[in-house]
Structures are given as structure tokens and as C-alpha cells.
Amino acid sequence: MDEPEDLKDSEEIKYFRETPVETVLGNHIFVLLQVAAVHLAETPPDLAGAQLVIDTISAMINAGGNRLGEHVDLYRSALAEVQQVFVRAASPTKGTTSDGDAEPEGETQPAE
């Protein structure tokens, strides 16, 4: 089956033909890391969205392993960092009530 003429000459197709697969995947991993960071930076954080992206990145790195090339350790480190941000965003912080409102200074919540 022949490719349509517009696909043969497309800059995007040319890029995909000429660029090593591990480089394309690495670029996508970093874009996904940025997507996760954006969702975690929202107020309030979009934990469900961030978790989906983080799980997808993790699956890509686990499936690709060392085949992702010389930067695989960088991808793993970046994933670990965004996972830490997720954990902090998902954890209730000291000085907030269960509904996320700050406690008034000098007062504590009654024990339940």
C-alpha cells in the first residue's frame, strides 16, 4: 500500500523517519512530565489527572527500560520528582482542617 503524497512529504513524517525512536519517546516523556506538573500546580491540584499522567509515564519507562537510551536514568529521576510532588499535593498539610481550610492561629480542632 502506497502512502498518500501529502504524508510522504510531511515534515512531521520526515522527523519521525529520521529521529531515533528513543529520542521521540524521551521527548514525549518530558511533555507528559510537564502535563503532570501543570495539573499538580492547579488550585486545588488535579490529582486524578496528574495520577493518570504519572501512571502513563511510569508504564512507558517500565516497558522501555534501558531501550529508552542513555537518558533513561534522567527520565526515572524526573518521574520520581513528580511523584514526590504528587504525594505532597495529596497529603493533608499541617495547619489545615480536613476540608482544606486553614485553622485559625492558636486553635486546634477537637478530637473526634
DSSP file (Angstrom, degrees, kcal/mol; ACC not computed):
  #  RESIDUE AA STRUCTURE BP1 BP2  ACC     N-H-->O    O-->H-N    N-H-->O    O-->H-N    TCO  KAPPA ALPHA  PHI   PSI    X-CA   Y-CA   Z-CA
    1    1 A M              0   0    0      0, 0.0     2,-0.2     0, 0.0     0, 0.0   0.000 360.0 360.0 360.0 125.0    0.0    0.0    0.0
    2    2 A D        -     0   0    0      1,-0.1     3,-0.1     0, 0.0     0, 0.0  -0.537 360.0-115.9 -82.6 146.9    1.5    3.3   -1.1
    3    3 A E        -     0   0    0     -2,-0.2    -1,-0.1     1,-0.1     5,-0.0  -0.544  36.6-100.4 -76.2 145.1    1.4    6.3    1.2
    4    4 A P    >>  -     0   0    0      0, 0.0     4,-1.6     0, 0.0     3,-1.1  -0.367  35.2-114.0 -59.7 148.2   -0.6    9.3    0.1
    5    5 A E  H 3> S+     0   0    0      1,-0.3     4,-1.5     2,-0.2     5,-0.1   0.844 114.1  58.1 -55.8 -38.5    1.7   12.0   -1.3
    6    6 A D  H 34 S+     0   0    0      1,-0.2     4,-0.4     2,-0.2    -1,-0.3   0.809 106.9  48.6 -66.8 -27.6    1.0   14.5    1.5
    7    7 A L  H <4 S+     0   0    0     -3,-1.1     3,-0.5     2,-0.2    -1,-0.2   0.850 105.9  57.3 -77.4 -34.5    2.2   12.0    4.1
    8    8 A K  H  < S+     0   0    0     -4,-1.6    -2,-0.2     1,-0.2    -1,-0.2   0.878 115.9  35.2 -61.4 -37.6    5.4   11.2    2.2
    9    9 A D  S  < S+     0   0    0     -4,-1.5    -1,-0.2     4,-0.1    -2,-0.2   0.439  86.8 125.7 -99.6  -0.9    6.5   14.9    2.2
   10   10 A S     >  -     0   0    0     -3,-0.5     4,-2.3    -4,-0.4     5,-0.2  -0.331  59.0-139.7 -62.8 136.5    5.1   15.9    5.6
   11   11 A E  H  > S+     0   0    0      1,-0.2     4,-2.5     2,-0.2    -1,-0.1   0.876 104.5  53.7 -61.9 -37.9    7.7   17.5    7.9
   12   12 A E  H  > S+     0   0    0      2,-0.2     4,-2.3     1,-0.2    -1,-0.2   0.927 109.5  46.3 -64.6 -44.4    6.3   15.6   10.8
   13   13 A I  H  > S+     0   0    0      2,-0.2     4,-2.2     1,-0.2    -2,-0.2   0.902 111.5  52.5 -64.3 -40.4    6.7   12.2    9.0
   14   14 A K  H  X S+     0   0    0     -4,-2.3     4,-2.1     2,-0.2    -2,-0.2   0.917 108.6  50.9 -60.0 -44.0   10.2   13.2    7.9
   15   15 A Y  H  X S+     0   0    0     -4,-2.5     4,-2.0     1,-0.2    -2,-0.2   0.930 110.6  48.5 -58.8 -46.6   11.0   13.9   11.6
   16   16 A F  H  < S+     0   0    0     -4,-2.3    -1,-0.2     1,-0.2    -2,-0.2   0.846 112.6  48.7 -66.0 -33.1    9.6   10.5   12.7
   17   17 A R  H  < S+     0   0    0     -4,-2.2    -1,-0.2     1,-0.2    -2,-0.2   0.872 118.8  37.9 -71.2 -36.8   11.6    8.7   10.0
   18   18 A E  H  < S+     0   0    0     -4,-2.1    -2,-0.2    -5,-0.2    -1,-0.2   0.653 100.9  80.5 -93.2 -17.5   14.9   10.5   10.8
   19   19 A T  S  < S-     0   0    0     -4,-2.0     5,-0.1    -5,-0.2    -4,-0.0  -0.769  86.8-109.3 -97.2 133.2   14.8   10.7   14.6
   20   20 A P    >>  -     0   0    0      0, 0.0     4,-1.8     0, 0.0     3,-0.9  -0.293  26.2-123.9 -57.2 141.5   15.7    7.7   16.7
   21   21 A V  H 3> S+     0   0    0      1,-0.3     4,-2.8     2,-0.2     5,-0.2   0.875 110.6  57.3 -56.0 -41.1   12.6    6.2   18.4
   22   22 A E  H 3> S+     0   0    0      1,-0.2     4,-2.0     2,-0.2    -1,-0.3   0.822 105.9  51.3 -63.8 -28.9   14.2    6.6   21.9
   23   23 A T  H <> S+     0   0    0     -3,-0.9     4,-2.3     2,-0.2    -1,-0.2   0.911 110.0  48.0 -71.6 -43.2   14.5   10.3   21.2
   24   24 A V  H  X S+     0   0    0     -4,-1.8     4,-2.0     2,-0.2    -2,-0.2   0.930 114.0  47.0 -62.0 -45.7   10.9   10.7   20.2
   25   25 A L  H  X S+     0   0    0     -4,-2.8     4,-2.5     1,-0.2    -1,-0.2   0.898 109.9  53.3 -64.9 -39.8    9.8    8.7   23.3
   26   26 A G  H  X S+     0   0    0     -4,-2.0     4,-2.1    -5,-0.2    -1,-0.2   0.906 107.9  50.8 -60.6 -41.9   12.0   10.8   25.5
   27   27 A N  H  X S+     0   0    0     -4,-2.3     4,-2.0     1,-0.2    -1,-0.2   0.911 111.1  48.6 -61.0 -41.9   10.5   14.0   24.2
   28   28 A H  H  X S+     0   0    0     -4,-2.0     4,-2.6     2,-0.2    -2,-0.2   0.881 107.4  55.3 -67.0 -37.6    7.0   12.6   24.9
   29   29 A I  H  X S+     0   0    0     -4,-2.5     4,-2.3     1,-0.2    -1,-0.2   0.929 109.5  46.9 -59.9 -44.3    8.0   11.6   28.4
   30   30 A F  H  X S+     0   0    0     -4,-2.1     4,-1.9     2,-0.2    -1,-0.2   0.863 110.6  51.7 -69.1 -34.5    9.2   15.1   29.1
   31   31 A V  H  X S+     0   0    0     -4,-2.0     4,-2.1     2,-0.2    -1,-0.2   0.935 110.9  48.6 -64.1 -44.1    6.0   16.6   27.7
   32   32 A L  H  X S+     0   0    0     -4,-2.6     4,-2.5     1,-0.2    -2,-0.2   0.878 107.4  55.1 -64.1 -37.1    3.9   14.3   29.9
   33   33 A L  H  X S+     0   0    0     -4,-2.3     4,-2.3     1,-0.2    -1,-0.2   0.900 108.4  49.2 -60.9 -39.5    6.0   15.3   32.9
   34   34 A Q  H  X S+     0   0    0     -4,-1.9     4,-2.4     2,-0.2    -2,-0.2   0.896 108.8  52.6 -65.5 -39.8    5.1   18.9   32.2
   35   35 A V  H  X S+     0   0    0     -4,-2.1     4,-2.0     2,-0.2    -2,-0.2   0.929 110.2  48.3 -61.3 -45.1    1.4   18.0   31.9
   36   36 A A  H  X S+     0   0    0     -4,-2.5     4,-2.1     1,-0.2    -2,-0.2   0.921 110.8  51.0 -60.9 -44.2    1.6   16.3   35.3
   37   37 A A  H  X S+     0   0    0     -4,-2.3     4,-1.6     1,-0.2    -1,-0.2   0.889 108.2  52.1 -62.3 -39.8    3.3   19.3   36.8
   38   38 A V  H  X S+     0   0    0     -4,-2.4     4,-0.6     1,-0.2    -1,-0.2   0.918 110.6  47.6 -62.7 -43.3    0.6   21.6   35.4
   39   39 A H  H >< S+     0   0    0     -4,-2.0     7,-2.9     1,-0.2     3,-0.5   0.849 112.2  49.8 -68.3 -33.0   -2.2   19.5   36.9
   40   40 A L  H 3< S+     0   0    0     -4,-2.1    -1,-0.2     5,-0.2    -2,-0.2   0.760 106.5  56.6 -75.1 -23.9   -0.4   19.4   40.3
   41   41 A A  H 3< S+     0   0    0     -4,-1.6    -1,-0.2    -5,-0.2    -2,-0.2   0.565  84.6 106.2 -84.5  -8.7    0.1   23.2   40.2
   42   42 A E  S << S-     0   0    0     -4,-0.6    -3,-0.0    -3,-0.5     0, 0.0  -0.263  83.4 -96.2 -66.0 158.8   -3.6   23.9   39.9
   43   43 A T  S    S+     0   0    0      1,-0.3    -2,-0.1     2,-0.1    -1,-0.1  -0.949 121.5  19.1-118.6 109.7   -5.5   25.2   42.9
   44   44 A P  S    S-     0   0    0      0, 0.0    -1,-0.3     0, 0.0    -3,-0.1   0.675 115.1-111.8 -72.8 161.9   -6.7   22.8   44.1
   45   45 A P        -     0   0    0      0, 0.0     2,-1.5     0, 0.0    -5,-0.2  -0.290  17.3-125.8 -61.2 142.7   -4.4   20.2   42.4
   46   46 A D     >  +     0   0    0     -7,-2.9     4,-2.6     1,-0.2     5,-0.2  -0.675  38.8 171.9 -87.1  82.8   -6.0   18.0   39.8
   47   47 A L  H  > S+     0   0    0     -2,-1.5     4,-2.7     1,-0.2    -1,-0.2   0.872  71.5  52.0 -65.9 -39.3   -4.8   14.8   41.5
   48   48 A A  H  > S+     0   0    0      2,-0.2     4,-2.0    -3,-0.2    -1,-0.2   0.931 113.2  44.5 -64.7 -44.7   -6.8   12.4   39.3
   49   49 A G  H  > S+     0   0    0      2,-0.2     4,-2.0     1,-0.2    -2,-0.2   0.930 115.1  47.9 -64.1 -45.6   -5.4   14.0   36.1
   50   50 A A  H  X S+     0   0    0     -4,-2.6     4,-2.8     1,-0.2    -2,-0.2   0.900 109.8  53.1 -62.2 -41.2   -1.9   14.1   37.4
   51   51 A Q  H  X S+     0   0    0     -4,-2.7     4,-2.8     1,-0.2    -1,-0.2   0.896 107.2  51.7 -63.3 -40.3   -2.1   10.4   38.6
   52   52 A L  H  X S+     0   0    0     -4,-2.0     4,-1.9     2,-0.2    -1,-0.2   0.930 113.2  44.7 -60.9 -45.5   -3.2    9.3   35.1
   53   53 A V  H  X S+     0   0    0     -4,-2.0     4,-2.5     2,-0.2    -2,-0.2   0.923 113.7  49.7 -65.8 -44.1   -0.3   11.1   33.5
   54   54 A I  H  X S+     0   0    0     -4,-2.8     4,-2.6     1,-0.2    -2,-0.2   0.914 110.8  49.7 -61.7 -43.6    2.2    9.8   36.1
   55   55 A D  H  X S+     0   0    0     -4,-2.8     4,-2.2     1,-0.2    -1,-0.2   0.879 111.0  50.2 -62.9 -37.5    1.0    6.2   35.7
   56   56 A T  H  X S+     0   0    0     -4,-1.9     4,-2.2     2,-0.2    -2,-0.2   0.916 111.1  47.8 -67.4 -43.8    1.3    6.5   31.9
   57   57 A I  H  X S+     0   0    0     -4,-2.5     4,-2.6     1,-0.2     5,-0.2   0.931 111.4  51.3 -61.1 -45.2    4.9    7.8   32.2
   58   58 A S  H  X S+     0   0    0     -4,-2.6     4,-2.8     1,-0.2     5,-0.2   0.908 109.7  49.6 -59.2 -43.4    5.8    5.1   34.7
   59   59 A A  H  X S+     0   0    0     -4,-2.2     4,-2.6     2,-0.2     5,-0.2   0.898 110.4  50.8 -63.4 -40.7    4.4    2.4   32.3
   60   60 A M  H  X S+     0   0    0     -4,-2.2     4,-2.6     2,-0.2     5,-0.3   0.932 113.7  44.0 -62.5 -45.5    6.4    3.9   29.4
   61   61 A I  H  X S+     0   0    0     -4,-2.6     4,-2.9     2,-0.2    -2,-0.2   0.910 115.0  48.4 -68.4 -41.4    9.6    3.9   31.4
   62   62 A N  H  < S+     0   0    0     -4,-2.8    -2,-0.2    -5,-0.2    -1,-0.2   0.906 115.8  44.0 -64.6 -41.1    9.0    0.4   32.8
   63   63 A A  H  < S+     0   0    0     -4,-2.6    -2,-0.2    -5,-0.2    -1,-0.2   0.895 121.1  39.1 -71.2 -39.9    8.1   -1.0   29.3
   64   64 A G  H >< S+     0   0    0     -4,-2.6     3,-1.9    -5,-0.2     4,-0.2   0.850  82.3 160.9 -80.2 -35.2   11.0    0.7   27.6
   65   65 A G  G >< S-     0   0    0     -4,-2.9     3,-1.9    -5,-0.3    -1,-0.1  -0.141  73.2 -11.6  49.7-139.8   13.6    0.3   30.3
   66   66 A N  G >  S+     0   0    0      1,-0.3     3,-1.7     2,-0.2    -1,-0.3   0.652 124.3  78.5 -67.4 -15.3   17.2    0.6   29.1
   67   67 A R  G <  S+     0   0    0     -3,-1.9    -1,-0.3     1,-0.3    -2,-0.2   0.687  76.0  77.0 -66.4 -15.5   16.0    0.6   25.5
   68   68 A L  G <  S-     0   0    0     -3,-1.9     3,-0.4    -4,-0.2    -1,-0.3   0.558 104.0-128.4 -71.9  -6.2   15.0    4.2   26.0
   69   69 A G    X   -     0   0    0     -3,-1.7     3,-1.6     1,-0.2    -1,-0.2  -0.451  46.2 -25.6  99.3-165.8   18.6    5.0   25.6
   70   70 A E  T 3  S+     0   0    0      1,-0.3     3,-0.3    -2,-0.1    -1,-0.2   0.642 127.9  56.4 -66.1 -17.2   21.3    6.9   27.5
   71   71 A H  T >>  +     0   0    0     -3,-0.4     4,-2.1     1,-0.2     3,-0.5   0.296  69.7 108.0 -99.6  10.1   18.8    9.3   29.3
   72   72 A V  H <> S+     0   0    0     -3,-1.6     4,-2.4     1,-0.3    -1,-0.2   0.860  78.3  53.7 -58.4 -36.5   16.7    6.6   30.9
   73   73 A D  H 3> S+     0   0    0     -3,-0.3     4,-2.3     1,-0.2    -1,-0.3   0.869 107.0  52.3 -66.6 -34.3   18.1    7.5   34.4
   74   74 A L  H <> S+     0   0    0     -3,-0.5     4,-2.6     2,-0.2    -2,-0.2   0.907 109.1  49.8 -64.4 -42.2   17.1   11.1   33.8
   75   75 A Y  H  X S+     0   0    0     -4,-2.1     4,-2.4     1,-0.2    -2,-0.2   0.916 111.2  49.4 -62.5 -42.5   13.6   10.0   32.9
   76   76 A R  H  X S+     0   0    0     -4,-2.4     4,-2.4     2,-0.2    -2,-0.2   0.907 111.9  48.1 -63.7 -41.7   13.4    7.9   36.1
   77   77 A S  H  X S+     0   0    0     -4,-2.3     4,-2.2     2,-0.2    -2,-0.2   0.917 111.8  49.0 -65.0 -43.5   14.7   10.8   38.2
   78   78 A A  H  X S+     0   0    0     -4,-2.6     4,-2.1     1,-0.2    -2,-0.2   0.893 111.3  50.4 -64.3 -39.1   12.2   13.2   36.7
   79   79 A L  H  X S+     0   0    0     -4,-2.4     4,-2.3     1,-0.2    -2,-0.2   0.926 108.7  51.7 -63.5 -44.3    9.4   10.7   37.3
   80   80 A A  H  X S+     0   0    0     -4,-2.4     4,-1.9     1,-0.2    -2,-0.2   0.887 109.2  51.4 -60.1 -39.0   10.5   10.3   40.9
   81   81 A E  H  X S+     0   0    0     -4,-2.2     4,-2.0     2,-0.2    -1,-0.2   0.925 110.8  45.8 -64.9 -44.6   10.4   14.0   41.4
   82   82 A V  H  X S+     0   0    0     -4,-2.1     4,-2.1     1,-0.2    -1,-0.2   0.843 110.4  55.1 -69.5 -30.8    6.9   14.5   40.0
   83   83 A Q  H  X S+     0   0    0     -4,-2.3     4,-2.4     2,-0.2    -1,-0.2   0.892 107.2  50.5 -65.5 -38.6    5.7   11.5   42.1
   84   84 A Q  H  X S+     0   0    0     -4,-1.9     4,-2.3     2,-0.2    -2,-0.2   0.901 109.3  50.4 -65.0 -40.6    7.1   13.3   45.2
   85   85 A V  H  X S+     0   0    0     -4,-2.0     4,-2.5     1,-0.2    -1,-0.2   0.904 109.7  51.9 -62.4 -40.4    5.2   16.4   44.3
   86   86 A F  H  X S+     0   0    0     -4,-2.1     4,-2.4     2,-0.2    -2,-0.2   0.936 108.5  49.9 -60.9 -47.1    2.1   14.3   43.8
   87   87 A V  H  X S+     0   0    0     -4,-2.4     4,-1.3     1,-0.2    -2,-0.2   0.916 112.4  47.4 -60.2 -43.7    2.5   12.8   47.3
   88   88 A R  H  < S+     0   0    0     -4,-2.3     3,-0.3     1,-0.2    -1,-0.2   0.908 113.2  48.6 -63.7 -40.6    2.9   16.2   48.9
   89   89 A A  H  < S+     0   0    0     -4,-2.5    -2,-0.2     1,-0.2    -1,-0.2   0.837 113.5  47.1 -68.4 -31.5   -0.1   17.6   47.0
   90   90 A A  H  < S+     0   0    0     -4,-2.4    -1,-0.2    -5,-0.2    -2,-0.2   0.659  97.4  86.4 -84.4 -16.5   -2.2   14.6   48.0
   91   91 A S  S  < S-     0   0    0     -4,-1.3     2,-0.2    -3,-0.3    -4,-0.0  -0.670  85.2-115.8 -88.5 136.5   -1.2   14.8   51.7
   92   92 A P        -     0   0    0      0, 0.0     2,-0.2     0, 0.0    -2,-0.1  -0.491  36.1-130.9 -65.5 138.3   -3.1   17.0   54.1
   93   93 A T    >   -     0   0    0     -2,-0.2     3,-1.3     4,-0.1     2,-0.1  -0.595  23.4 -95.3 -92.9 154.2   -0.7   19.7   55.4
   94   94 A K  T 3  S+     0   0    0      1,-0.2     3,-0.1    -2,-0.2    -1,-0.1  -0.432 110.8  34.2 -64.2 136.3   -0.2   20.6   59.0
   95   95 A G  T 3  S+     0   0    0      1,-0.4     8,-2.3    -2,-0.1     2,-0.3   0.557  97.4 101.6  93.8   8.9   -2.4   23.6   59.9
   96   96 A T  B <   -A  102   0A   0     -3,-1.3    -1,-0.4     6,-0.2     6,-0.2  -0.925  66.3-126.2-122.7 153.6   -5.3   22.7   57.7
   97   97 A T    >   -     0   0    0      4,-3.1     3,-2.1    -2,-0.3    -4,-0.1  -0.335  40.1 -93.4 -85.3 174.2   -8.6   21.1   58.5
   98   98 A S  T 3  S+     0   0    0      1,-0.3    -1,-0.1     2,-0.1    -2,-0.0   0.742 127.3  54.7 -63.4 -22.8  -10.0   18.1   56.8
   99   99 A D  T 3  S-     0   0    0      2,-0.1    -1,-0.3     3,-0.0     3,-0.1   0.351 122.3-105.4 -93.5   8.1  -11.9   20.3   54.3
  100  100 A G  S <  S+     0   0    0     -3,-2.1     2,-0.2     1,-0.3    -2,-0.1   0.388  76.7 133.0  91.4  -3.9   -8.6   22.1   53.4
  101  101 A D        -     0   0    0      1,-0.1    -4,-3.1    -5,-0.1    -1,-0.3  -0.580  62.4-107.0 -82.4 145.2   -9.3   25.4   55.2
  102  102 A A  B     -A   96   0A   0     -6,-0.2    -6,-0.2    -2,-0.2    -1,-0.1  -0.426  32.6-118.6 -68.8 141.8   -6.6   26.8   57.4
  103  103 A E        -     0   0    0     -8,-2.3     3,-0.1    -2,-0.1    -1,-0.1  -0.563  34.5-102.3 -76.6 144.6   -7.0   26.5   61.1
  104  104 A P    >   -     0   0    0      0, 0.0     3,-1.7     0, 0.0    -1,-0.1  -0.390  50.3 -88.0 -63.4 146.9   -7.2   29.8   63.0
  105  105 A E  T 3  S+     0   0    0      1,-0.3     3,-0.1    -3,-0.1    -3,-0.0  -0.291 110.1  10.1 -56.1 133.6   -4.0   30.7   64.8
  106  106 A G  T 3  S+     0   0    0      1,-0.2     2,-0.3    -3,-0.1    -1,-0.3   0.410 106.2 104.4  79.6  -2.5   -3.7   29.2   68.3
  107  107 A E    <   -     0   0    0     -3,-1.7     2,-0.3     0, 0.0    -1,-0.2  -0.833  51.4-158.8-110.8 150.7   -6.8   27.0   68.0
  108  108 A T        -     0   0    0     -2,-0.3     3,-0.0    -3,-0.1    -3,-0.0  -0.879  26.3-104.7-122.3 159.6   -6.9   23.3   67.5
  109  109 A Q        -     0   0    0     -2,-0.3     3,-0.1     1,-0.1     2,-0.0  -0.587  43.3-104.3 -79.7 142.2   -9.5   21.0   66.1
  110  110 A P        -     0   0    0      0, 0.0     2,-0.1     0, 0.0    -1,-0.1  -0.371  39.3-104.2 -65.9 146.3  -11.5   19.0   68.7
  111  111 A A              0   0    0      1,-0.1    -3,-0.0    -3,-0.0     0, 0.0  -0.452 360.0 360.0 -69.7 141.6  -10.6   15.3   68.8
  112  112 A E              0   0    0     -2,-0.1    -1,-0.1    -3,-0.1     0, 0.0   0.435 360.0 360.0 -99.4 360.0  -13.1   13.0   67.2
